[in-house]
Amino acid sequence: MEKRVAVIGAGISGLLACKNIMEKGFNPIVFEARSGIGGVWSRTIESTRLQTPKSFYQFSDFAWPSSVTETFPDDKQVMEYIKAYAIHFNILPRIRFNCKVTCIDYVLHGNEDFPSWDLWGGTGWPFSPTGRWNVTVQDARDPTAPVEVYQLDFVILCIGKYSDLPNIPDFPLNRGPEVFNGKVLHSMDYAAMANDCAADLVANKRVTIIGFQKSAVDIAAAVANRNGVDHPCTLIFRTVHWIVPDYFLAFTLKSLNRFTEFMVHKPGQGFFIWLLAVLLSPLVTSHSASCDSYMQPVIQLTPYNVWFQLWIVIKLGEAYLKRKQPLKKYNMVPEHGFLKQISSCMFTVLPANFYDRVEEGSLVLKKSQSFNFCKNGLVIDSEETPIATDIVIFATGYKSDEKLKNIFKSSYFQKCITESLAPFYRECIHPQIPQLAILGFADSPAILYTTEMRSKWLAHFLAGKFKLPTIREMEDDVKKWEKCMKYYANERYKRSCISALLPIYCNDQICKDMGFNPRRKKWLLAELFAPYCPDDYKYLCWQM
């Protein structure tokens, strides 16, 4: 009997999931709440472009068209590329547009008690003879229309992290947006506007942006360019982050290779590194833990070898940024190191002429730990005089874990999402949630690349090419990853960001699970020192 598989979402993750499982003989249904594909790329501000060089942000088996010569294509070029991919692989007929999934519910037939299972889904395989998902779908154009319920054998969640549920701070009574005479919105709403409507909204207005991630600095730069010094834009933020020129991020990505990954601790390789350290260094005496119970000796040894080299490279990069940008002049030197920021997947490219706008006065930077609304603007903790404002735009991110939690009807599955900070197994499988995968939740500098690798892995799993480890083994694995990544990111650790420092190592694990050779280069020197790109995995799923 044919297995019914559903993909929820038709952004990049959903398209990748659909294409790869179609190649394994499945006929998936794709539910998309909007009227088109593309996810976040379908709703962007006018100045948006790739932060990642297109050679890292491409489908492995569908190259960018030769007409796109830019290293960092703009949002329109990205959308055309995504649409061309969907048409080329005949994905569009699989998509049911304007179909919003309101909840999913796991149903077991019989008297089985799945929380007591030792194997994922009871068997370790993708499908269960007794378990199904009931997927409730609402017509997004008509909330009064009756819902439809689909019974499915496997569900792939591709609902994205950066949409639908904005993160807006809470304020004390009578000190929030309700007392403000101006307009308040989130960057999500601003990006959803047509370009001319967004331009009209901010034209000749005093605009304040809250935040310091990609959306915040992009919107602030765009408003400052449009309004000039007569109506300066204010950017309020709590923490200064490294924002780098596009060529600097491109250089960083191209510098990631197997050799540089030797300098980063890996939860799966710690024992062998520890053994080598014991053999080579009489200084190693402790077996106490950092990333794992055997990892501390590695940390003691590394300052004398490769870790010191990595530290030097990072510090040189920080010194370069301080020299090229007027960070000290505007008190914009981050308190944390660049490595910690990379480890927590914070990648923000400096908009063109950003500090020129600051210099001329059309963009005002203000660091503040807190702020409140008043009738005519905002009051920040370091100033007595309110900031006169007409429009406030929150570029404060999204509640991605809560969004993911809310799609489950079961309180047990909701707790699985919210009560642990551990990452997902292979960044797409929750050990306690059967017959379901989550794609597009893993952060990286090149999300398309990361997601495609996991969609290939998932397609092989659904095709019955390999079996998952026991639930206990998967839980032990993700806990090791959590401990190891917390060593680098510290308080900035995020469950969705575990492969940023080790993309090749993570892809090696995926290749090994699938039974393929993880070494994709033809020559030893290239294997060690050349960067890995999507092209290296072009024929991965064609191997049997």
C-alpha positions in Angstrom: 0.0 0.0 0.0 1.4 3.4 -1.0 2.5 5.5 2.0 1.0 9.0 2.2 3.5 11.7 3.0 2.7 15.4 3.6 5.0 18.4 3.4 3.8 21.4 5.3 5.2 24.6 3.8 6.4 25.5 0.3 9.4 27.6 1.1 12.9 26.4 0.2 12.7 23.6 2.7 9.4 22.3 1.5 10.5 22.4 -2.1 13.6 20.5 -1.3 11.7 17.9 0.7 9.1 17.4 -2.0 11.7 17.1 -4.8 13.9 14.6 -3.0 11.2 12.3 -1.8 9.5 12.4 -5.2 12.8 11.0 -6.6 12.4 8.0 -4.2 9.0 7.2 -5.7 6.7 9.0 -3.2 3.7 11.2 -4.2 3.7 13.9 -1.5 1.0 16.4 -0.7 2.4 19.9 0.0 0.2 22.3 2.0 1.1 26.0 1.6 -0.8 28.6 3.5 0.0 31.4 1.1 -0.8 31.7 -2.6 2.8 31.2 -3.8 6.1 29.5 -3.1 9.3 30.9 -1.7 8.7 31.3 2.0 10.5 34.3 3.5 11.9 35.2 0.0 8.4 36.0 -1.2 8.2 38.8 1.4 11.3 40.9 1.7 12.2 44.6 1.8 13.4 46.2 -1.4 17.1 46.2 -0.6 17.3 42.5 0.4 19.9 40.4 -1.2 21.8 37.2 -0.4 24.3 37.4 2.5 25.9 34.2 1.3 27.8 33.9 -2.0 25.6 32.2 -4.5 28.1 29.3 -4.9 27.2 28.3 -1.4 23.5 29.2 -1.8 22.4 27.0 -4.6 20.7 23.7 -5.3 23.3 21.0 -5.9 21.6 19.7 -9.0 20.3 23.0 -10.4 22.8 25.8 -11.0 22.1 29.5 -11.0 21.4 30.8 -14.6 24.4 32.3 -16.4 22.5 35.6 -16.5 23.0 36.0 -12.8 26.5 37.3 -12.6 26.4 38.9 -9.1 28.1 37.1 -6.2 25.2 38.2 -4.0 21.9 38.2 -6.0 19.0 40.3 -4.9 15.6 39.1 -3.7 14.0 39.1 -7.1 16.8 37.0 -8.6 16.5 34.6 -5.7 12.8 34.2 -6.2 13.2 33.6 -9.9 15.8 31.0 -9.2 13.5 29.3 -6.7 10.5 29.3 -9.1 12.7 27.9 -11.9 13.7 25.0 -9.6 10.1 24.2 -8.7 9.1 24.2 -12.4 12.1 22.2 -13.6 11.4 19.4 -11.1 7.6 19.6 -11.6 6.9 20.4 -7.9 4.1 22.9 -8.4 1.4 20.3 -9.2 2.0 18.8 -5.8 1.3 22.0 -3.9 -2.1 22.9 -2.5 -2.0 26.7 -2.1 -4.0 28.7 0.4 -4.2 25.6 2.6 -3.2 26.5 6.1 -2.4 23.6 8.5 -3.9 24.5 11.8 -2.8 21.5 13.8 -1.4 17.9 13.6 -2.3 15.1 15.9 -0.7 11.7 16.2 -3.1 8.8 16.5 -2.2 5.2 17.5 -4.5 2.3 16.8 -4.7 -0.3 19.5 -3.3 -0.1 23.0 0.3 0.9 22.3 2.0 3.4 24.5 4.5 5.2 22.3 6.4 7.1 25.1 7.7 3.8 26.3 9.1 2.8 22.9 12.8 2.0 22.8 12.9 2.5 19.0 11.7 5.6 17.1 8.1 5.0 16.0 8.3 1.6 17.7 10.5 0.1 14.9 13.2 2.6 14.0 11.9 2.8 10.5 10.0 5.8 9.0 6.5 4.2 8.9 4.5 2.4 11.5 1.8 -0.2 11.0 -0.4 1.4 13.7 0.5 5.1 13.9 -0.9 7.9 11.7 -0.9 11.7 11.7 -4.2 13.6 11.4 -3.5 16.9 9.6 -6.2 19.5 9.9 -6.3 22.0 7.0 -8.2 25.3 6.8 -8.8 27.4 3.7 -6.6 30.4 4.2 -8.9 32.6 2.1 -12.1 31.7 4.0 -11.8 31.0 7.7 -15.5 30.1 7.9 -15.1 27.2 5.4 -15.2 23.7 7.0 -11.8 22.2 7.7 -10.5 19.1 6.1 -8.6 16.3 8.0 -6.0 14.2 6.1 -4.7 11.0 7.6 -1.0 10.5 6.7 1.8 8.1 7.3 4.6 10.7 7.6 4.7 14.5 8.0 7.6 16.8 7.1 7.3 20.2 8.8 8.8 23.0 6.7 7.1 25.9 8.4 10.2 28.1 8.8 11.7 30.0 11.7 11.3 33.5 10.4 7.6 34.1 9.8 4.1 34.2 11.3 4.8 34.6 15.1 6.8 37.8 15.7 8.7 38.3 18.9 7.6 41.7 20.4 8.8 42.7 23.9 6.4 43.1 26.8 6.1 46.5 28.5 4.8 47.6 31.9 1.3 49.0 32.0 0.9 52.4 30.4 4.5 52.2 29.1 3.9 50.2 25.9 2.6 50.9 22.4 -0.9 51.7 23.7 0.2 55.1 24.9 2.1 56.0 21.7 0.4 58.3 19.1 2.4 56.9 16.2 2.4 53.6 14.3 4.0 50.4 15.6 4.7 47.4 13.5 7.0 44.4 13.2 9.6 44.0 10.4 7.5 41.0 9.2 4.6 43.4 8.4 6.9 45.9 6.9 8.5 43.2 4.6 5.0 42.0 3.5 4.2 45.5 2.1 4.6 46.2 -1.6 7.8 48.2 -2.1 6.0 51.4 -3.0 3.7 51.1 0.0 6.6 50.6 2.3 8.4 53.6 0.8 5.3 55.8 1.3 4.9 54.6 4.9 8.4 55.9 6.0 8.8 58.8 3.6 9.6 62.0 5.6 8.8 60.3 8.9 10.9 59.9 12.0 11.4 56.2 12.1 12.9 54.1 15.0 14.1 50.5 14.4 14.4 48.2 17.4 17.1 45.4 17.0 20.5 44.8 15.5 20.1 41.7 13.4 19.9 41.5 9.6 16.3 42.9 9.3 17.1 45.8 11.7 20.2 47.0 10.0 18.8 46.5 6.5 15.6 48.5 7.2 17.5 51.2 9.1 19.9 51.7 6.2 17.1 51.8 3.6 15.1 54.4 5.7 18.2 56.5 6.2 19.0 56.4 2.5 15.5 57.5 1.7 14.9 60.2 4.3 18.3 61.7 4.8 19.3 64.1 7.6 16.0 66.0 7.6 14.2 62.9 9.1 17.0 60.8 10.6 16.3 57.1 11.4 17.2 55.9 14.9 18.4 52.3 15.5 18.0 51.2 19.1 19.7 48.0 20.3 20.7 46.2 23.4 23.8 44.3 22.2 26.4 45.2 19.6 27.1 42.4 17.1 29.8 42.1 14.5 28.3 43.2 11.1 30.7 42.5 8.3 31.2 43.4 4.7 29.9 40.9 2.2 33.4 40.0 1.0 34.5 39.2 4.6 31.7 36.7 5.0 32.5 35.2 1.6 36.1 34.8 2.7 35.1 33.2 6.0 32.9 30.6 4.1 35.6 29.8 1.6 38.1 29.4 4.5 36.0 26.6 6.0 37.5 23.2 5.1 38.5 20.0 6.6 41.8 21.4 7.9 40.1 24.2 9.8 37.6 21.8 11.2 40.5 19.9 12.8 40.7 22.9 15.2 37.1 22.5 16.4 36.1 19.9 19.1 33.7 17.3 17.8 31.5 15.2 20.2 31.9 12.1 18.1 35.7 12.2 17.8 36.7 13.4 21.3 38.1 10.1 22.5 40.6 9.6 19.7 41.8 13.2 20.1 42.1 12.6 23.8 44.1 9.5 23.2 46.5 11.3 20.9 46.9 14.0 23.5 47.8 11.5 26.1 50.4 9.9 23.9 51.9 13.2 22.8 51.8 15.3 26.0 52.8 14.5 29.5 50.8 17.5 30.7 47.5 15.8 30.2 46.4 14.4 33.6 42.8 15.4 34.0 39.8 13.4 32.7 37.2 16.0 33.7 34.6 17.2 31.3 33.8 20.1 29.1 32.2 19.0 25.8 32.3 15.4 26.9 33.8 13.4 29.7 37.0 12.9 27.8 37.2 16.4 26.2 38.9 18.4 28.9 42.5 17.1 28.1 41.9 18.2 24.5 41.1 21.7 25.7 44.3 21.7 27.8 46.4 20.7 24.9 45.0 22.8 22.1 46.3 26.2 23.3 49.8 24.9 22.3 48.8 23.9 18.8 45.9 24.2 16.4 43.5 26.0 18.8 46.1 28.8 19.2 46.2 29.1 15.4 42.5 29.4 15.1 42.5 32.0 17.9 45.1 34.0 16.0 43.1 33.9 12.7 39.9 35.1 14.5 41.7 37.9 16.3 43.3 39.1 13.1 39.8 39.2 11.6 38.5 41.2 14.5 41.4 43.6 14.2 40.7 44.0 10.5 37.1 44.9 11.1 38.0 47.4 13.8 40.4 49.1 11.3 38.1 49.1 8.3 35.0 50.3 10.2 34.7 53.2 12.7 33.6 50.9 15.5 35.5 52.7 18.3 34.4 56.1 17.1 30.7 55.1 17.5 31.2 52.8 20.5 30.3 49.8 18.3 33.0 47.3 19.3 31.2 44.1 20.4 32.0 42.7 23.8 32.0 39.2 22.5 34.4 37.6 20.1 33.7 36.8 16.5 33.9 33.0 17.1 31.1 33.2 19.7 28.9 35.0 17.2 29.6 32.5 14.5 28.9 29.7 16.9 25.5 31.1 17.6 24.6 31.6 13.9 24.5 35.4 13.9 25.5 36.4 10.4 24.8 40.0 9.5 26.3 41.7 6.4 27.0 45.4 6.6 24.6 47.3 4.3 26.3 49.6 1.7 27.3 53.0 3.1 26.0 52.1 6.6 28.6 54.1 8.5 28.5 56.9 5.9 24.8 57.4 6.9 25.9 57.4 10.6 28.6 60.0 9.8 26.2 62.4 8.0 23.5 62.1 10.7 20.8 60.3 8.7 21.2 57.2 10.9 21.5 57.5 14.7 22.8 54.6 16.7 21.6 54.2 20.4 22.6 51.4 22.7 20.1 50.8 25.5 19.3 47.9 27.8 15.6 49.0 28.0 13.1 51.5 26.6 9.5 52.5 27.0 6.9 54.2 24.9 5.6 57.7 25.7 3.0 59.8 23.8 5.4 61.2 21.2 8.1 58.6 21.0 10.4 56.4 23.1 12.3 56.9 26.3 15.6 54.9 26.7 17.3 54.2 30.0 20.4 56.4 29.3 18.6 59.6 28.3 16.0 61.8 30.0 14.7 63.4 26.7 12.4 61.2 24.7 13.3 60.2 21.2 10.6 61.9 19.0 9.2 59.3 16.7 6.4 58.8 14.2 6.9 55.1 13.4 8.5 52.2 15.5 9.5 49.0 13.7 10.3 46.0 15.8 13.0 43.9 14.1 13.2 41.7 17.1 13.0 38.2 15.6 10.4 35.5 15.9 9.2 33.0 18.4 10.3 30.0 16.4 10.1 27.3 19.1 6.6 28.5 20.1 5.5 28.5 16.5 6.7 24.9 16.2 5.1 23.9 19.5 1.7 25.4 18.5 1.2 23.1 15.5 1.0 20.0 17.7 -2.4 19.2 19.3 -0.7 16.9 21.9 0.6 18.6 25.0 3.1 15.8 25.2 4.7 16.8 21.9 4.4 20.5 22.8 6.5 19.7 25.9 9.0 17.8 23.7 9.6 21.0 21.8 9.7 23.5 24.6 11.2 21.6 27.6 14.6 20.8 26.1 17.2 22.9 24.5 18.9 19.9 22.9 19.1 20.0 19.1 17.3 17.5 16.9 19.0 14.4 15.7 20.8 15.1 12.4 19.1 18.5 12.9 15.7 17.2 11.6 14.4 14.3 13.8 13.1 14.7 17.4 13.8 11.4 19.2 10.4 11.4 20.9 8.2 12.5 18.0 7.5 9.6 15.6 6.9 9.6 11.9 7.8 13.3 11.6 10.7 15.3 10.5 11.5 19.0 10.8 13.4 20.7 7.9 14.6 24.3 7.7 15.0 24.6 11.5 18.8 24.3 11.4 20.6 27.6 11.1 23.8 28.1 9.1 25.5 30.7 6.9 24.1 28.8 3.9 20.6 27.5 4.9 19.7 26.2 1.5 22.9 24.0 1.5 22.3 22.8 5.0 18.6 22.0 4.4 19.3 20.2 1.1 21.7 17.8 2.7 19.2 16.9 5.4 16.4 16.5 2.8 18.6 14.0 0.9 19.2 12.1 4.2 15.5 12.2 4.9 14.6 10.9 1.5 16.9 8.0 1.9 15.4 7.2 5.3 11.9 7.3 3.9 13.0 4.9 1.2 14.1 2.4 3.8 17.8 2.7 3.1 18.8 2.8 6.8 17.3 2.5 10.2 17.5 5.1 13.1 19.4 4.3 16.3 17.5 3.7 19.4 15.8 6.7 21.1 18.3 6.6 23.9 21.2 6.6 21.5 19.7 9.6 19.6 19.1 11.5 22.8 22.7 10.8 24.0 24.0 12.0 20.6 22.1 15.3 20.7 23.1 16.0 24.3 26.7 15.6 23.4 26.2 18.1 20.6 24.5 20.5 23.0 27.4 20.3 25.5 30.0 20.8 22.8 28.3 23.7 21.1 27.7 25.4 24.5 31.4 25.4 25.0 31.8 27.8 22.0 28.6 29.8 22.1 28.1 29.9 25.9 25.0 31.9 26.8 24.3 32.5 23.1 23.8 28.8 22.4 20.8 27.9 20.2 19.5 24.4 19.5 19.1 25.3 15.9 22.8 26.2 15.5 25.1 23.2 15.9 26.6 22.8 12.5 27.9 26.4 11.9 31.5 25.5 12.9 31.4 21.9 11.6 29.4 21.8 8.3 31.7 19.3 6.6 31.8 17.0 9.7 27.9 17.1 9.9 27.7 16.3 6.2 30.1 13.4 6.7 27.7 11.9 9.3 24.8 12.3 6.8 26.8 10.6 4.1 27.8 7.7 6.3 24.2 7.2 7.4 23.3 6.9 3.8 26.1 4.5 3.0 28.1 6.9 0.8 31.7 8.0 0.9 31.9 11.3 2.7 35.1 12.2 1.0 33.9 14.1 -2.1 37.1 15.5 -3.5 39.4 13.9 -6.1 42.7 14.8 -4.5 44.1 14.8 -1.0 45.1 18.4 -0.9 41.7 19.5 -2.2 40.1 17.2 0.4 42.0 19.0 3.2 42.1 22.6 2.1 39.4 23.3 -0.5 36.0 24.5 0.7 33.0 22.2 0.4 30.1 23.5 -1.6 26.7 22.1 -2.8 28.4 21.0 -6.0 30.4 18.4 -4.1 27.1 16.6 -3.2 25.5 16.9 -6.7 25.3 13.2 -7.4 24.8 12.0 -3.8 21.2 10.8 -4.2 22.0 9.2 -7.6 24.4 6.7 -5.9 22.8 3.5 -4.8 
